Structures are given as structure tokens and as C-alpha cells.
Amino acid sequence: MAEERRFRSASGVPIALRRRQHSASCRELAVRGPRLQLRSLSAATSAVWLAAYGLFAVSENSMVLSAAIFITLIGLIIYLHFVKIDQESLLVIGSLGIQVTSSYASGKESTTFIEMGQVKDVVINEAIHMQKVIYYLCILLRDPEDPQRVSEVVPLFQSSKPRLDCLIEVYKSCQEILEQRKTAPQSS
Amino acid sequence: ENSPAPLPERAIYGFALFLGSWFGFILYLIWAYIPETWLFSLGLTYWPQKYWAVALPVYLLVAVGIGYILLFGINMMSTAPLNSIHTITDNFAKKQQQKKFQEEAIPALRDIPISEVNRMFFLPEK
């Protein structure tokens, strides 16, 4: 079963959270940001080309124009492949682990898997980020030597940055699955 | 003994500083404005170049302006990144002692772990 709800990101951009329950101990939560808008793409392209035309009018060198076309094309490809993240998803499997996937606009997907033995907890933390205080969801990793200590913090949903209401939904879903490991029989 | 009240000694220090700063200012104006030949005729030859009478105030003002930007940048650099353990805990919280819970007494002050705080805030009470 899948449901989708609309929320806002920390900067006011509309995002959508999709929750799917695959089984009693497996859930997938995906946050999707807005697609690349045609008007912002054309605005950026026109700005670069106008600037290049102005330079050409001043310097009478036609290489400026071809350089501007190259820069626009290569910049767009780099942006779509390395910068623009369309969807970030979290797949929580109760006895196995947590998988974090980021899908870029060019179709590239980058995945990280954290096994359940390393996961201490999934919490909502607040921190200072660029002159703002934001809430963000993070996975606390356990220290192998000392189970009570937190060794590492893995922040999630870094590019879509959902607000607190969306984060509470994701937090509740994750906690329902994480609580099952306490009642399940312990295995070394 | 360390009160900020006005005392006779402090009044004397203040007046001495006041006279000293006025003297320094008049000296700076003389050095900057009076032509070198007049100063040489008075016998004062070993003074710094007049270039510095303009350069030093400019250096000072530019340093003050850069200082604003530098302070802002240093603050941003020392803010812990989002994946740092310092946003969750620190050395003092790790080594804190757990006092035993006593009935009808105010609980001792301690750093509550973030998992507990989250459960209290975001999971509804059953």
C-alpha cells in the first residue's frame, strides 16, 4: 500500500513524501523534490548568452559565443548528473538494515546500505546550518567497542531538507520498525 | 576593592590620558601637514615619510572592514557540520555520573540522551 502527502522543504519548496509498506517489517519512504523547471533553465541560459553577447560586442572575438554555448551545455550536464537530486528514499528492513538511495535528475542513483547491527537509532536532530537552525533526520551508528556510545552520525534527506512535520512522519515509521528489534529474539 | 566608582587616582589617570591623546593628535597633524622644508629648518629631520600619514589610517579602516567579514567567516567555519558527533554529545556528557533516583526528591541534573528526548517529543504517549 502506498500513500503520498505534500509537504514543504526548509526553504519553502514543495516536496512530496511517499510511504510504502512492503511487509510488516519493511517500509520504504521516498521524498521527491520538484523537477527542473523550464523557466529557470531558460532564464539561466538567456542570462549566460546575453552576457556572452555583451562580451562579444565589446571584444569582437567570436570565440566568446562558442565558448558560451559549450559552457551552457557542459554546465547543464554537470548540474543534472552531479547536483540535482530528484528523489531521496529510505528503505528500512527490520532484521537486515537501512538503505539510503539518492536519484539524480540524469538517472544516476547512489546507494548506501547500513546493516542493522550498526544502527543505534534514527533520531531528529537540530543543528545550525548556514545562518538557520534546521531539523534533520539522522541515523546514529553504534561503536563496536562500546554499545552505549554513538560513533557516527549519518544525516538523511540532505538535499530536499523536509520540515519538521514531514520528518515526524518518517521518524514514526522508522521507530515502528526499529522497536521490533527489541522484542525480537537477540542474535549475536 | 574592585568597585567601578570614580576615585581621585582614576580622575588623574583620565586627565593624563586626555592630555596625552590631544598631544598625540596635534603631533600627527603637524607631521602630516607642515612641509618637510619647514621641519628641516627647525632641525627635525629624522621623522618617518609622510606617506605613512595617509597609509596608516587607510590600513586601519580596511582592517576593520575585513574584520567584519573575517569574524563572520570564522564563525561559519567553527560551526559543527551536520554529520559531526558534536551536535549530539560531547566529552562531559559521556563521562557524567548517574545518581540514584530518590522518591519525592527533584531528580539530579543530567544530559538526557537524544533518543529519549525524541521519543518524548515525537511519539504520542500511549
Chai-1 contact restraints between the chains, C-beta under 6 A:
chainA,res_idxA,chainB,res_idxB,connection_type,confidence,min_distance_angstrom,max_distance_angstrom,comment,restraint_id
A,D121,B,S115,contact,1.0,0.0,6.0,A-B,restraint_1
A,V123,B,I114,contact,1.0,0.0,6.0,A-B,restraint_2
A,V123,B,S115,contact,1.0,0.0,6.0,A-B,restraint_3
A,V123,B,N118,contact,1.0,0.0,6.0,A-B,restraint_4
A,I124,B,N118,contact,1.0,0.0,6.0,A-B,restraint_5
A,N125,B,T87,contact,1.0,0.0,6.0,A-B,restraint_6
A,A127,B,L82,contact,1.0,0.0,6.0,A-B,restraint_7
A,A127,B,T87,contact,1.0,0.0,6.0,A-B,restraint_8
A,I128,B,T79,contact,1.0,0.0,6.0,A-B,restraint_9
A,V150,B,I88,contact,1.0,0.0,6.0,A-B,restraint_10
A,V153,B,N83,contact,1.0,0.0,6.0,A-B,restraint_11
A,V153,B,I85,contact,1.0,0.0,6.0,A-B,restraint_12
A,P155,B,L82,contact,1.0,0.0,6.0,A-B,restraint_13
A,P155,B,N83,contact,1.0,0.0,6.0,A-B,restraint_14
A,I168,B,F122,contact,1.0,0.0,6.0,A-B,restraint_15
A,Y171,B,F122,contact,1.0,0.0,6.0,A-B,restraint_16
